[in-house]
Amino acid sequence: MTMQLTAVFEKVPEGYIAFVEELPGANTQGATMEEARTNLQEAVEMVLDANRVLAEESLNGHTVIREAFVIVSK
């Protein structure tokens, strides 16, 4: 599955700050663009994992249906 998100990088005196427009909470920083990109990848993975855990905890004991959800952009 491929999903395209938008990474935003801003140059600051200490290096770069970075975030993903479509994913609140996915933000980080790095001394270089490469470091900021790597850190942002990790931040996105951490946010998605944390959201999964929170969803599982809130649905504990409920009967639910889970299925793959693919986003296709035009």
N, C-alpha and C positions, 0 to 999 in steps of 0.2 A: 504494500500500500504506500502511496506517495501522497503527502500533504505538503503544500507549499505555504509557509508562513513568512512574515516580513520581519527581518532583523534590522534594528536601527542602532547605529553606532554614532557616538558623539565624542569628538576629540576634546579632552580636558587637560589641564596642566599635568595631571598625574598619569595620563595615558588615554584610555577610552572607557566610556560607560556604554552599556549595551542592553537592549531589551527587545522583546518580541511584541509587536503591536497587538496581535490577536490573542495573546496569552498572558493575562494579568499575573503578576508574581514572577514571571520569567525575566529576571534582570540580573546584571552582573557588571563586572569591570575587569580590566586587564591593562597591563603596562604597554602592550602592543595590540594591534588589531588581531593578530593570530591568537594571542592569549585570550582576548575578549571573545573571539569566535568559539574557541575551545570551551571556555567557561560558560558561554551561553548555551552550548549544546548540553552540557551537564545540568545547567539550571532548568532547561526545558524538560529533560528527563526526570529531574527531581520533582518538578511541579506536577507532571503527569502522574508519576508514581504516588505522590501524596494525595492527589485528587482521587485516584483509584481506591486507596486505602480508606479515605473519608467516605466515599460512596459505599464501599463494602460494609463499613461499620454502621452507617445510617440505614442500610437495607437489611441488616442482620435479622433473621427471623421472618422476613417478608418473602412472599412468593413473587419472583420477578422473571422476566424473560430478557436474556442478554443476546445481542446479535451484533455482528460487524456493522459499522456505520461508515460509509465511504463518502467523502466530500468531493464532488466533481465541480470544478469551477469552469466558467465559460471563457 
